Amino acid sequence: MENVILIIHLLLALGLIGVVLLQRSEGGGLGMGGGGGAMSARSQATALGKVTWILAIAFIVTSITLTIFAARNASGSSILDRLGSGPAAEQSEDADAPALDFELPPPSAEEGDADAPLTPRAD
């Protein structure tokens, strides 16, 4: 059902673009030229205006329908729920252990040891 509405939505978008481009604008647009025909300029503008309104309303309805379908498929999950089950949460099993990849050097009384390089953890 969702795919059918999506296809209708895309067809409405293309139709709406086409109808808007056919309308006469102050600059002429694609609707300029060709003075004769079965429809006068005024009735053609009225008909294209009505078609534009109908396509626009249908486009908005399909947009809202697709939004409702997307909200139902989300099933109440949040991106914040997924953050707790990532690799960082699996890495630290002990709540008191720090989540560092390197161990800090042991404290010493000498000042020269304060700049000692970090050593990889031996887990």
Secondary structure as UniProt FT lines:
FT   HELIX           2..22
FT   TURN            26..27
FT   TURN            30..31
FT   HELIX           41..73
FT   TURN            74..76
FT   HELIX           79..83
FT   TURN            84..85
FT   HELIX           87..91
FT   STRAND          102..103
FT   HELIX           112..115
FT   STRAND          119..120
//
